[in-house]
Every structure is written in structure tokens, then in C-alpha cells.
Amino acid sequence: MLSSPGIGSGLDVSTIVSQLMAVERQPLVRLDQKEAVIQAEISAYGLLKGGLSSLQSSLSKLEDKDTFQASKASSSDQDVLTVSSEPGAVTSSYNIEVNRLAQQHKLGSSEFSSSDTFGGAAGDELTLTVGTESFTLDLSAGMTLSEIQTAINDESNETGVVAGLITGDSGNQTLVLTAKESGYDNRVQLSYGGAINSSTFNFSMLNRDENDQLLASENELNSSLTIDGVSVTRNTNSISDAVDGLTLDLKATGKSFVSIDKDYSAATDAINNFVAAYNGLKDQLAQVSITASGSVIRGVESQLRNVLNDALTGLGSYTHISQLGVTSNAQTGKLEFDSSQLTDAMKENPDSVTSFFTDETSGFAYRMDTMLEGYLQTGGTMDSLLDNANSRVDTIGRDRESLERRMESVEARYLQEFTTLDTLMASMSTTSQYLTTQLTALSNLTTGNNN
């Protein structure tokens, strides 16, 4: 038995089998080529899906009425107050004077030694009340100020009151109670039980005004301002219920002139984002047209044109988006936007502009979103295309595995056949050499006898 193919006969069996297998593997090569085409198709569909998703995302602002009803407010002195407005706020202006800022109520006890205890008899207690919430501290066992502080700051206290402890130059301590929220309605109210009474701790208000004078009463914990001469007091320094659609954030005492105007930039930005997303999708459609199904590309482009060009009736003064500054370039098919045309329309007929984009049954954004959703929804067109392409890749994978197994069998058969041929040729070569030797010997014997 020959240990290696070709040794006996001189045949290059390995090369012969390799060349034959290269021919046999041609179906595998074709499968690889076919898979590469499908993978490119999958990438194209993925790119297209991303472009469609970006365009759909850009519609969220166009579907929102607040985008077209935005307003902007300004304060002449932001050190006194800052201001913000809600969509739909009426264009107007106000003279505002801030007389006082709201404060969180603060109470401080008299000074006591750190070793002093309070309470110690049955029924001794201290109750903190803020609004409708109360917290009662049981002092029947007696507590130091430090222990009282810890008990008040326990999570079981739902009043929001925080206790602090200040050690002065004398070494004595003062217990300070601070309300969580500002204003008179959120003040800290104290009540007592047993032998504990108001003189036990001798709490007094610590709040001071801008001139560092103690407040005259707890009512002054509220903010105070005048708006065009009308008095306004509130628990807070952020006031949103004095002027409809306007929030005032008070910073300091003083005067400021506040104005509210329409803000067209929100709508302009929203349409600019839509135009950018649309033009990005157009670039992607051109890029993927080589690898993706032509019918898919044509379908997307056709439906985009339909939404852009179809008239929208019954929504007001405007029927086409071109009337609001968005037009299509005849050469490139990309969109261009003239924001001044939109601004003029919003000034002349804001309700019609709002309806054109945001109507929930036939508005522009709704129609575009519905069209895109047909492609992007779970089980929609894009999912179907990707599933079909991935299924074809899976089929190629199974075909490849089957062919690989067949190639292994074919290669083994070729090796067996050529090994057998190699062995036969080696045997014949040996026989030939033997016969040649015998004939030569016979010839030499005959020649010797003749002599």
C-alpha cells in the first residue's frame, strides 16, 4: 500500500484532485455571489428604513398644535424676574413690581446646653403641623435637642419640616425648624402636650426681609407683587396663575417690563427639520436604487409625491404645502423652504396653518405619517422585504451546507479513485521493470552461447 498518492506512479494526484474540485465547487461560488447580492439588498433596505424612520420622526412637531401656537416672553430685568409663556398665550405686555419674595418659614428656639433634656413625664409631646400633615414627637422619656433633631428628621415625619442644630460661641445650642415649601400656607405650626408648652423651647420666627429686618408677621412669608397696579400674593416665587399662559419666576425686589409675542421659530424649525429629513431620504433613495428592488423605490417616491402634491380641502385657507413656503426643486426633486412665506401665513391666518399641518384626520402631517407607517409598522412593507431577503439568505445557507457535504464526498471519491490508479500504475511499473530485467538477462545469455 502506497503511503502517499503519486509516490508510486509519479502522478500529481493532489493537484489533479484540487483542480477537479475547483470545477465541482462552482455551484458554491455561485451561491456566494448570490448571497452577496442579497446582503447588499438587505443593507439597502436597512438604509431605506432608517431614512423613512427619520422622516417620520420629523413629523412629531408638525403634528403638535403647540408648534404653531408658540409664544415667547421677555423680561426687561432678569435680575428681578424671568418669564416664560405657554403656547396660545395672548400677545400683551405688563408692568410688574416685585415687593417681596416668598420664604420658607424658619423657627429658632432659645439657646440651651447640649445636656439639657425636655419632657420626661407622661403626655409630654411636641406636634409639628404643615398644612394637613402633622408629626407628633413623644417627649415622655425626655430628649436633648440633638435627640429631638434626629427624631424630627426621621423619614416617618411627612410634614417636610427639617430640623437643624446650631452651636453658638457660648457653646449652647439652638434648634432650627425649616419648612420644606415657601409661603404662609406652608408655615410650621407648633402645638404642645403635657408639661410642654410654648415657653419650653421659646421658638420665634427667624425670617428676615431684604433689609435684614425680622418679618413683621407670618403673612409676609408670601411673595408680593403688583401687575399693572393689581396686587398679587402667592406662597411661591414661581407664579403661573396670575396671567393666563404666563409663568413669572421672581428673583429679587424691583421692577420689570414683561412682554409676550408670537414665536414663529418653533414652526420654522419644525419644517426645516422635515425638509432636511425628506432631502436625506431622497439621497438614500438614489443610493439604494442600485441594490434594492426598483418597484419599492418607485413606490416610495410615488407616495411621497402624492402626499406633497395632493390638495387638502376643508382645512382652511391653504390646500398645498407650497403655499406655506415648501416647494420641490424641479431638477433634484429635493425640497426647498422659504420661511418668510410661512411666517406671513401664520400672521394672516394662524388657525388655517395649524389645521393644515395638525388636523388629526386629513392634515399634512397625519397623511405623511400614515403613509410612512405602512412601510415602517411591525409586519409592514419594510419588515416584509427584510424578512423575505433574510429567508433567501437562510435558504442559501442550507444549500451551501448540503453542497459542502456533497463536496466532501466527491473529494473523497476522487482521492480514492486516483489512489487506486496510482497503485495500479505503480504495480505495472514494477512488473515492467521485472520483465525488462528478465529480457535483458535472457538476451545476455543468448549472446554468450553464440560466442
C-alpha positions as CSV (number, residue, x, y, z in Angstrom):
1,M,0.0,0.0,0.0
2,L,1.4,3.4,-1.0
3,S,1.7,5.9,1.8
4,S,1.0,9.0,-0.2
5,P,-0.8,9.5,-3.6
6,G,1.5,9.8,-6.6
7,I,4.6,8.4,-5.0
8,G,4.4,5.1,-6.8
9,S,3.4,6.4,-10.2
10,G,4.7,9.9,-10.3
11,L,1.1,11.3,-10.8
12,D,0.5,14.7,-9.0
13,V,-2.7,13.3,-7.5
14,S,-3.2,16.2,-5.1
15,T,-3.1,18.8,-7.9
16,I,-5.4,16.8,-10.1
17,V,-8.0,16.4,-7.3
18,S,-7.7,20.1,-6.4
19,Q,-8.3,21.1,-10.0
20,L,-11.3,18.8,-10.3
21,M,-12.7,20.1,-7.0
22,A,-12.4,23.7,-8.2
23,V,-14.7,22.7,-11.0
24,E,-17.0,20.9,-8.7
25,R,-17.2,23.9,-6.3
26,Q,-18.6,26.3,-9.0
27,P,-22.1,26.0,-7.6
28,L,-20.8,27.1,-4.2
29,V,-19.1,30.1,-5.8
30,R,-22.4,31.0,-7.5
31,L,-24.2,30.7,-4.1
32,D,-21.6,33.1,-2.5
33,Q,-22.2,35.6,-5.3
34,K,-26.0,35.3,-5.0
35,E,-25.7,35.8,-1.2
36,A,-23.6,38.9,-1.6
37,V,-26.2,40.4,-3.8
38,I,-28.9,39.7,-1.3
39,Q,-26.8,41.0,1.6
40,A,-26.3,44.2,-0.4
41,E,-30.1,44.3,-0.8
42,I,-30.6,43.9,2.9
43,S,-28.2,46.7,3.7
44,A,-30.1,48.9,1.1
45,Y,-33.4,48.1,2.8
46,G,-31.9,48.9,6.2
47,L,-30.7,52.2,4.9
48,L,-34.0,53.0,3.4
49,K,-35.9,52.0,6.6
50,G,-33.6,54.4,8.5
51,G,-34.4,57.2,6.1
52,L,-38.1,56.6,6.4
53,S,-37.9,56.5,10.2
54,S,-36.0,59.8,10.3
55,L,-38.7,61.4,8.1
56,Q,-41.4,60.0,10.3
57,S,-39.7,61.3,13.5
58,S,-39.5,64.8,11.9
59,L,-43.3,64.8,11.8
60,S,-43.8,64.8,15.6
61,K,-43.5,68.6,15.8
62,L,-45.7,69.1,12.7
63,E,-48.4,67.1,14.3
64,D,-48.4,69.2,17.5
65,K,-50.6,72.3,17.6
66,D,-48.3,73.9,20.2
67,T,-45.7,74.2,17.4
68,F,-47.8,76.6,15.6
69,Q,-49.2,78.4,18.6
70,A,-45.9,79.0,20.4
71,S,-45.2,82.3,22.1
72,K,-42.2,83.9,23.6
73,A,-42.0,86.2,26.7
74,S,-39.3,88.6,27.8
75,S,-38.4,90.4,30.9
76,S,-36.7,93.8,30.8
77,D,-34.8,93.0,34.1
78,Q,-34.0,89.3,34.5
79,D,-32.3,90.0,37.9
80,V,-35.8,90.9,39.2
81,L,-37.7,88.2,37.4
82,T,-37.6,85.8,34.5
83,V,-40.6,84.8,32.5
84,S,-41.9,82.0,30.2
85,S,-45.1,81.6,28.2
86,E,-47.2,78.7,27.1
87,P,-48.5,78.1,23.6
88,G,-51.5,80.2,22.8
89,A,-50.6,83.0,25.3
90,V,-52.1,86.3,24.3
91,T,-49.8,88.9,22.9
92,S,-49.6,91.5,25.6
93,S,-47.3,93.4,28.0
94,Y,-47.3,94.2,31.7
95,N,-45.5,96.4,34.2
96,I,-44.6,94.3,37.2
97,E,-43.1,95.4,40.6
98,V,-41.8,92.7,42.9
99,N,-42.3,94.0,46.5
100,R,-41.3,90.8,48.4
101,L,-40.1,87.3,47.8
102,A,-41.7,84.2,49.3
103,Q,-39.7,82.5,52.0
104,Q,-39.6,79.1,53.7
105,H,-40.8,79.5,57.3
106,K,-37.9,79.3,59.9
107,L,-38.3,78.9,63.6
108,G,-35.5,79.0,66.2
109,S,-35.5,78.0,69.8
110,S,-33.7,79.7,72.7
111,E,-30.2,78.6,73.4
112,F,-29.8,75.5,75.6
113,S,-27.0,73.4,76.9
114,S,-26.3,70.2,74.9
115,S,-27.1,68.2,78.1
116,D,-30.5,69.8,78.7
117,T,-33.4,67.5,78.4
118,F,-37.0,68.3,77.5
119,G,-40.1,66.4,78.7
120,G,-39.8,63.3,80.8
121,A,-43.4,63.0,82.0
122,A,-46.4,61.1,80.6
123,G,-48.2,63.1,77.9
124,D,-45.3,65.4,77.2
125,E,-45.1,66.0,73.4
126,L,-44.4,68.4,70.6
127,T,-46.5,68.4,67.4
128,L,-45.4,70.0,64.1
129,T,-48.2,70.8,61.6
130,V,-47.8,71.9,58.0
131,G,-51.0,72.2,56.0
132,T,-52.9,69.0,56.6
133,E,-49.8,67.0,57.7
134,S,-48.8,66.6,61.3
135,F,-46.0,64.9,63.2
136,T,-46.0,64.3,66.9
137,L,-42.8,63.9,68.9
138,D,-43.2,61.8,72.1
139,L,-41.2,63.5,74.8
140,S,-42.4,61.4,77.7
141,A,-38.9,59.8,78.1
142,G,-37.2,63.2,77.8
143,M,-34.8,64.2,74.9
144,T,-31.9,66.5,74.3
145,L,-32.0,69.0,71.4
146,S,-29.8,66.6,69.4
147,E,-32.2,63.8,70.0
148,I,-35.1,65.9,69.1
149,Q,-33.3,66.9,65.9
150,T,-32.8,63.3,64.9
151,A,-36.4,62.4,65.7
152,I,-37.8,65.3,63.6
153,N,-35.6,64.4,60.6
154,D,-36.8,60.8,60.6
155,E,-38.4,59.6,57.4
156,S,-41.7,59.0,59.3
157,N,-42.1,62.8,59.5
158,E,-44.2,63.6,56.4
159,T,-44.6,67.3,57.1
160,G,-41.4,68.1,55.3
161,V,-40.0,70.1,58.2
162,V,-36.2,69.8,58.6
163,A,-34.5,70.3,62.0
164,G,-31.1,71.9,62.2
165,L,-28.9,72.4,65.3
166,I,-26.6,75.5,65.6
167,T,-23.9,75.7,68.3
168,G,-23.0,79.3,69.1
169,D,-20.0,81.0,70.6
170,S,-21.3,80.3,74.0
171,G,-21.3,76.5,73.4
172,N,-25.0,76.4,73.7
173,Q,-27.4,75.0,71.0
174,T,-30.3,76.4,69.1
175,L,-32.8,74.1,67.4
176,V,-33.9,75.5,64.0
177,L,-37.0,74.2,62.2
178,T,-37.4,75.0,58.4
179,A,-40.5,74.4,56.3
180,K,-40.0,72.4,53.0
181,E,-42.1,74.8,50.9
182,S,-42.3,78.6,51.0
183,G,-45.3,80.7,51.9
184,Y,-47.8,81.3,54.7
185,D,-49.9,78.2,53.9
186,N,-46.8,76.1,54.3
187,R,-45.7,77.6,57.6
188,V,-44.7,75.4,60.6
189,Q,-47.3,75.4,63.3
190,L,-46.5,74.1,66.8
191,S,-48.7,72.6,69.5
192,Y,-47.8,71.0,72.8
193,G,-49.0,68.4,75.3
194,G,-48.4,67.6,78.9
195,A,-46.0,69.9,80.7
196,I,-44.5,71.0,77.4
197,N,-45.7,74.5,76.3
198,S,-44.6,77.4,74.1
199,S,-42.2,78.7,76.7
200,T,-40.4,75.3,76.9
201,F,-38.4,76.0,73.7
202,N,-39.4,79.6,73.2
203,F,-39.5,79.3,69.4
204,S,-39.6,82.5,67.4
205,M,-39.6,83.3,63.6
206,L,-36.1,83.8,62.1
207,N,-37.2,85.0,58.6
208,R,-35.8,88.4,57.6
209,D,-36.5,90.8,54.7
210,E,-34.1,92.2,52.2
211,N,-33.1,94.9,54.7
212,D,-32.2,92.2,57.3
213,Q,-35.2,93.1,59.4
214,L,-37.3,90.4,61.0
215,L,-40.6,89.9,59.2
216,A,-43.5,91.5,61.0
217,S,-45.8,88.5,60.6
218,E,-46.1,85.1,59.1
219,N,-48.2,86.6,56.3
220,E,-45.0,88.2,54.9
221,L,-43.8,84.7,54.1
222,N,-45.8,85.0,50.8
223,S,-44.4,86.8,47.8
224,S,-45.9,90.1,47.0
225,L,-46.0,91.9,43.6
226,T,-48.2,94.3,41.6
227,I,-49.1,93.6,38.0
228,D,-50.2,96.8,36.2
229,G,-51.2,98.0,39.7
230,V,-53.1,94.8,40.7
231,S,-51.9,93.3,44.0
232,V,-50.8,89.6,43.8
233,T,-49.6,87.5,46.7
234,R,-48.7,83.8,46.5
235,N,-47.0,81.1,48.5
236,T,-44.3,80.7,45.9
237,N,-41.8,82.7,43.8
238,S,-42.9,80.8,40.7
239,I,-46.3,82.2,39.8
240,S,-48.2,80.7,36.9
241,D,-51.8,81.6,37.8
242,A,-51.7,85.4,37.8
243,V,-51.6,86.0,34.0
244,D,-53.1,83.3,31.8
245,G,-50.3,81.4,29.9
246,L,-47.5,83.2,31.7
247,T,-45.1,82.0,34.4
248,L,-43.2,84.5,36.5
249,D,-40.1,83.4,38.4
250,L,-39.3,86.1,41.0
251,K,-35.6,86.7,41.7
252,A,-35.4,89.9,43.7
253,T,-37.4,93.0,44.6
254,G,-37.6,95.6,41.8
255,K,-39.4,96.5,38.6
256,S,-39.6,94.8,35.2
257,F,-41.5,95.2,32.0
258,V,-42.8,91.9,30.6
259,S,-44.0,91.3,27.0
260,I,-45.5,88.3,25.2
261,D,-45.2,87.9,21.5
262,K,-45.9,85.2,18.9
263,D,-42.9,82.8,18.3
264,Y,-42.7,81.6,14.7
265,S,-39.3,80.0,15.2
266,A,-40.8,76.7,16.6
267,A,-42.8,76.2,13.4
268,T,-39.9,77.3,11.2
269,D,-37.6,74.8,12.9
270,A,-40.1,72.0,12.6
271,I,-40.5,72.5,8.9
272,N,-36.7,72.9,8.4
273,N,-36.2,69.5,10.2
274,F,-38.9,67.9,8.0
275,V,-37.2,69.3,4.8
276,A,-33.8,68.1,5.9
277,A,-35.2,64.6,6.7
278,Y,-37.0,64.5,3.3
279,N,-33.9,65.5,1.4
280,G,-31.8,63.0,3.3
281,L,-34.3,60.3,2.3
282,K,-34.1,61.4,-1.3
283,D,-30.3,60.9,-1.2
284,Q,-30.8,57.5,0.3
285,L,-33.3,56.5,-2.3
286,A,-30.8,57.4,-5.0
287,Q,-28.1,55.5,-3.2
288,V,-30.0,52.3,-2.7
289,S,-31.7,52.2,-6.1
290,I,-28.9,50.1,-7.5
291,T,-29.3,47.3,-5.0
292,A,-32.9,47.5,-3.8
293,S,-36.0,46.5,-5.7
294,G,-36.8,49.1,-8.3
295,S,-40.5,48.7,-7.6
296,V,-40.0,49.5,-3.9
297,I,-38.1,52.7,-4.7
298,R,-40.6,53.8,-7.2
299,G,-43.4,53.1,-4.8
300,V,-41.9,55.2,-2.0
301,E,-41.1,58.1,-4.4
302,S,-44.6,58.0,-5.9
303,Q,-46.3,58.1,-2.5
304,L,-44.1,60.9,-1.2
305,R,-45.0,63.0,-4.3
306,N,-48.7,62.2,-3.7
307,V,-48.7,63.5,-0.2
308,L,-46.7,66.6,-1.2
309,N,-48.9,67.5,-4.2
310,D,-52.4,66.3,-3.3
311,A,-54.8,69.2,-2.3
312,L,-56.0,69.2,1.3
313,T,-59.5,70.6,1.4
314,G,-61.8,71.6,4.3
315,L,-58.9,72.7,6.5
316,G,-58.9,76.5,5.9
317,S,-57.2,78.9,3.6
318,Y,-54.4,76.6,2.5
319,T,-54.6,73.5,0.4
320,H,-51.0,72.8,-0.6
321,I,-47.8,72.9,1.4
322,S,-46.2,75.0,-1.4
323,Q,-48.5,77.9,-0.2
324,L,-46.6,77.7,3.1
325,G,-43.1,78.0,1.6
326,V,-42.2,74.4,0.9
327,T,-41.6,73.7,-2.8
328,S,-39.8,70.9,-4.8
329,N,-36.8,71.6,-6.9
330,A,-37.7,70.6,-10.5
331,Q,-34.2,69.3,-11.2
332,T,-33.2,67.5,-8.0
333,G,-36.7,66.6,-6.6
334,K,-35.5,67.9,-3.2
335,L,-37.5,70.3,-1.1
336,E,-36.7,74.0,-0.5
337,F,-38.2,76.1,2.2
338,D,-39.0,79.9,2.3
339,S,-39.6,80.6,5.9
340,S,-40.9,84.1,5.3
341,Q,-43.8,82.7,3.3
342,L,-44.7,80.5,6.3
343,T,-44.4,83.5,8.8
344,D,-46.6,85.7,6.6
345,A,-49.3,82.9,6.5
346,M,-49.1,82.4,10.3
347,K,-49.6,86.2,10.8
348,E,-52.5,86.3,8.4
349,N,-54.3,83.1,9.2
350,P,-52.7,81.1,12.1
351,D,-55.7,78.8,12.5
352,S,-55.6,77.7,8.9
353,V,-51.8,77.0,9.1
354,T,-52.3,75.0,12.3
355,S,-55.2,72.9,10.8
356,F,-53.3,72.3,7.5
357,F,-50.5,70.6,9.4
358,T,-52.1,69.2,12.5
359,D,-55.6,68.1,11.6
360,E,-55.9,64.5,13.0
361,T,-57.9,63.1,10.1
362,S,-56.6,64.7,7.0
363,G,-53.8,67.2,7.9
364,F,-50.5,67.1,6.1
365,A,-48.5,65.6,9.0
366,Y,-51.2,63.0,9.6
367,R,-51.3,61.9,5.9
368,M,-47.5,61.7,5.6
369,D,-47.3,59.8,8.9
370,T,-49.9,57.3,7.8
371,M,-48.1,56.7,4.5
372,L,-44.8,56.1,6.2
373,E,-46.4,53.9,8.9
374,G,-47.4,51.5,6.1
375,Y,-43.8,50.9,5.4
376,L,-42.4,51.1,9.0
377,Q,-45.0,49.4,11.2
378,T,-44.3,45.9,12.5
379,G,-45.1,43.5,9.7
380,G,-45.3,46.4,7.2
381,T,-43.6,46.7,3.9
382,M,-40.0,47.1,5.1
383,D,-40.3,44.2,7.6
384,S,-41.7,42.0,4.8
385,L,-38.9,42.9,2.4
386,L,-36.3,42.3,5.0
387,D,-37.9,39.0,6.1
388,N,-38.0,37.8,2.5
389,A,-34.4,38.7,1.9
390,N,-33.2,37.1,5.2
391,S,-35.3,34.0,4.3
392,R,-33.4,33.8,1.0
393,V,-30.1,34.1,2.8
394,D,-31.2,31.2,5.1
395,T,-32.1,29.1,2.1
396,I,-28.6,29.7,0.5
397,G,-27.1,28.8,3.8
398,R,-28.9,25.4,3.8
399,D,-28.0,24.8,0.2
400,R,-24.4,25.6,1.0
401,E,-24.3,23.1,3.8
402,S,-25.7,20.5,1.6
403,L,-23.2,21.2,-1.2
404,E,-20.3,21.3,1.3
405,R,-21.3,17.8,2.4
406,R,-21.5,16.6,-1.2
407,M,-18.1,18.2,-2.0
408,E,-16.6,16.2,0.9
409,S,-18.0,13.0,-0.6
410,V,-16.9,13.9,-4.1
411,E,-13.4,14.8,-3.0
412,A,-13.1,11.5,-1.0
413,R,-14.2,9.6,-4.1
414,Y,-11.7,11.4,-6.4
415,L,-8.9,10.7,-3.9
416,Q,-9.9,7.0,-3.7
417,E,-10.1,6.6,-7.5
418,F,-6.7,8.3,-8.1
419,T,-5.1,6.4,-5.3
420,T,-6.3,3.2,-6.8
421,L,-5.0,4.3,-10.2
422,D,-1.7,5.3,-8.6
423,T,-1.4,1.9,-7.0
424,L,-2.2,0.1,-10.3
425,M,0.3,2.2,-12.3
426,A,3.0,1.6,-9.6
427,S,2.3,-2.2,-9.9
428,M,2.5,-2.1,-13.6
429,S,5.7,-0.1,-13.4
430,T,7.2,-2.8,-11.1
431,T,6.1,-5.6,-13.5
432,S,7.6,-3.7,-16.5
433,Q,10.9,-3.3,-14.7
434,Y,10.9,-7.0,-13.8
435,L,10.2,-8.1,-17.4
436,T,12.8,-5.7,-18.7
437,T,15.4,-7.2,-16.4
438,Q,14.5,-10.7,-17.3
439,L,14.6,-10.0,-21.0
440,T,17.9,-8.3,-20.7
441,A,19.3,-11.3,-18.8
442,L,17.9,-13.7,-21.4
443,S,19.5,-11.6,-24.2
444,N,22.8,-11.7,-22.5
445,L,22.6,-15.5,-22.1
446,T,21.8,-16.0,-25.7
447,T,24.7,-13.7,-26.8
448,G,27.1,-15.6,-24.6
449,N,26.2,-19.1,-26.0
450,N,26.7,-17.8,-29.6
451,N,30.3,-16.9,-28.7
